[in-house]
Amino acid sequence: MYTPPAFREDRPEILHALIREARLALLVSNGAGGVPDVTHLPLTLDAGRGILIGHLARANPHWRALREAGRAVAVFRGAEGYVSPNWYPSKAENHRVVPTWNYEAVQAEGPVEIIEDPARLLVIVSELTREKEAAQPQPWAVADAPAEFVAAQLKGIVGFELRIERLTGKRKLSQNRNAADRAGAIAGLAGSEDARDRAVAAVMQAQAEGR
């Protein structure tokens, strides 16, 4: 990922938060025919061990290619939105402005271990379920389902752990614009009817305030 110094984010706590807040990740690894293999999936971060944990459908050929490739990149996206040059005060001064897209992204790269052991698979799906169900009024747990049913379901998946060797973060939030233009972009995004744009405005405001 191209990360100019103005947009690079290296703070582990920020990167880990972006990973945890991402709803769906992209798992990418070298594939055949000169194009990568890509799977959309949720992942769990174990920051203490420095790993990402997930699973794929056994019917998905990506897991076999992943085992052969040995390495992968997991991609997480945060807030993102279009920024119009009309929002910049400098437009009225010199018209030397262009549109852009602000966004947050994190990439985690490292070696991958494929997991087929049923006991370890049970831990993987139980932890992922616990994490995603936490916000529910009555969280569902894997243990709520019949054991034989769960055992049968586990036969249909393959787990993996990605050990993070390199974590790259980018937060492109108009840091390359002057304060007035940044404020204009925040106001423009905040006034959007799209909640995704308003989320970018909130992130930009927090970043501008050093939060």
C-alpha positions in Angstrom: 0.0 0.0 0.0 1.3 3.4 -1.0 1.7 5.5 2.2 3.1 9.0 1.8 4.5 10.3 5.1 1.6 12.7 5.7 -0.9 9.8 5.6 1.0 7.0 7.3 -0.4 5.7 10.6 2.0 3.6 12.7 0.4 3.7 16.2 -0.5 0.1 17.0 -3.5 1.1 19.1 -5.0 3.0 16.2 -4.3 0.2 13.7 -5.7 -2.5 16.1 -8.9 -0.4 16.6 -9.4 0.0 12.8 -9.0 -3.8 12.4 -11.5 -4.5 15.2 -14.0 -1.9 13.8 -13.8 -3.3 10.2 -16.9 -5.4 9.5 -15.4 -7.4 6.7 -11.8 -8.0 5.6 -10.2 -9.1 2.3 -7.8 -12.0 2.5 -5.4 -11.9 -0.5 -2.7 -14.3 -1.5 -0.7 -15.2 -4.6 -2.8 -17.2 -7.0 -2.5 -19.0 -10.4 -2.6 -17.2 -13.7 -0.9 -14.0 -12.5 -3.9 -12.8 -10.4 -4.4 -13.0 -6.7 -6.9 -15.2 -4.8 -9.3 -13.1 -2.8 -11.8 -14.0 -0.1 -14.2 -11.7 1.8 -14.5 -12.7 5.4 -14.6 -11.5 9.1 -11.4 -11.9 11.1 -10.5 -11.9 14.8 -7.4 -10.0 16.0 -5.4 -11.5 18.9 -3.2 -8.6 19.5 -1.3 -10.3 22.3 -0.2 -13.1 20.0 0.1 -10.8 17.0 -2.2 -13.0 14.8 -5.4 -12.8 12.8 -7.7 -15.7 13.0 -10.4 -16.8 10.6 -11.9 -19.6 8.5 -13.0 -20.4 5.0 -15.5 -22.8 3.5 -13.8 -26.1 2.7 -15.4 -25.9 -0.7 -13.5 -22.6 -1.3 -10.3 -23.5 -3.3 -8.6 -20.5 -1.8 -7.5 -22.4 1.3 -5.5 -24.9 -0.7 -3.8 -22.1 -2.7 -3.2 -20.3 0.6 -1.4 -23.3 2.0 0.7 -23.5 -1.1 1.5 -19.7 -1.1 2.3 -19.7 2.6 1.7 -16.0 3.0 -1.2 -13.6 2.7 -2.3 -10.0 3.2 -5.4 -9.1 5.1 -6.9 -5.8 4.2 -9.2 -3.7 6.4 -11.0 -0.5 5.5 -12.3 2.2 7.8 -14.1 5.4 7.1 -14.1 6.5 3.4 -15.7 9.2 1.4 -15.5 11.6 -1.6 -14.2 15.1 -1.1 -15.4 17.8 -3.5 -13.1 20.7 -4.3 -16.1 22.9 -3.9 -15.6 22.5 -0.1 -12.2 24.1 -0.1 -12.0 27.9 0.6 -8.9 28.0 -1.6 -11.0 27.2 -4.6 -12.4 30.7 -4.6 -8.9 32.1 -4.3 -7.0 30.3 -7.1 -9.1 27.3 -8.4 -5.9 25.2 -8.0 -7.9 22.3 -6.4 -9.0 18.8 -7.5 -11.4 16.2 -6.1 -10.0 13.4 -3.9 -11.1 10.5 -1.8 -10.4 10.3 1.9 -10.1 6.9 3.6 -8.6 4.7 6.3 -7.0 1.4 5.6 -4.8 -1.2 7.3 -2.9 -4.1 5.7 -1.5 -7.0 7.7 1.0 -9.3 6.0 2.6 -12.5 7.2 2.8 -16.3 7.0 -0.3 -18.4 7.3 -1.0 -21.7 9.1 -3.9 -23.8 7.8 -5.9 -25.4 10.6 -8.1 -28.5 10.1 -8.0 -29.9 13.7 -11.7 -29.9 14.9 -10.8 -28.8 18.4 -8.9 -25.7 17.1 -11.7 -25.0 14.6 -14.2 -25.0 17.5 -12.1 -22.4 19.3 -11.9 -20.3 16.2 -15.7 -20.2 15.5 -16.5 -19.9 19.2 -14.3 -16.8 19.6 -15.5 -15.2 16.3 -19.1 -15.8 17.4 -18.5 -14.4 20.9 -17.0 -11.2 19.4 -19.7 -10.6 16.8 -22.6 -11.5 19.2 -21.4 -9.3 22.0 -23.7 -6.4 21.0 -26.8 -8.6 20.9 -29.4 -8.3 23.8 -29.1 -12.1 24.2 -25.8 -13.2 22.7 -25.9 -16.5 20.9 -23.0 -19.0 21.5 -21.8 -21.9 19.5 -22.4 -24.1 22.6 -26.2 -23.3 22.2 -26.4 -25.6 19.2 -26.3 -29.4 19.5 -22.8 -30.7 19.7 -23.3 -33.2 16.9 -24.7 -30.4 14.7 -21.6 -28.2 15.4 -19.3 -31.1 14.7 -20.9 -31.6 11.3 -20.6 -27.9 10.5 -16.9 -27.9 11.4 -16.3 -30.4 8.7 -17.3 -27.8 6.2 -14.7 -25.2 7.1 -10.9 -24.8 7.2 -9.3 -22.4 9.7 -6.2 -20.3 9.5 -3.9 -18.1 11.5 -2.0 -15.2 9.9 1.0 -14.2 12.0 1.4 -10.4 11.5 4.9 -9.6 10.4 4.2 -6.2 8.9 1.3 -3.9 9.7 0.8 -0.9 7.5 -1.7 1.8 8.1 -2.9 4.7 6.1 -5.3 7.5 7.1 -5.8 9.9 4.2 -7.7 12.7 5.9 -6.8 15.9 4.1 -3.6 16.3 6.1 -2.0 17.7 3.0 -4.5 20.6 2.9 -4.3 23.9 4.9 -6.4 24.2 8.0 -9.2 26.1 6.2 -9.5 23.5 3.5 -9.5 20.7 6.0 -12.3 22.5 7.9 -14.2 22.9 4.7 -13.9 19.3 3.8 -15.1 18.3 7.3 -18.1 20.6 7.0 -18.9 19.3 3.6 -18.8 15.7 4.7 -20.7 16.4 7.9 -23.5 17.9 5.9 -24.0 14.9 3.7 -27.1 12.8 3.9 -25.0 9.7 3.7 -24.0 8.3 7.1 -20.7 7.0 5.6 -19.7 10.6 4.7 -20.6 11.8 8.2 -18.4 9.1 9.6 -15.4 10.4 7.7 -16.1 13.9 9.0 -16.1 12.6 12.5 -12.8 10.8 12.0 -11.2 13.9 10.4 -12.4 16.1 13.2 -10.9 13.7 15.8 -7.7 13.5 13.8 -7.5 17.3 13.6 -7.9 17.5 17.4 -5.2 14.9 17.9 -7.5 12.2 19.0 
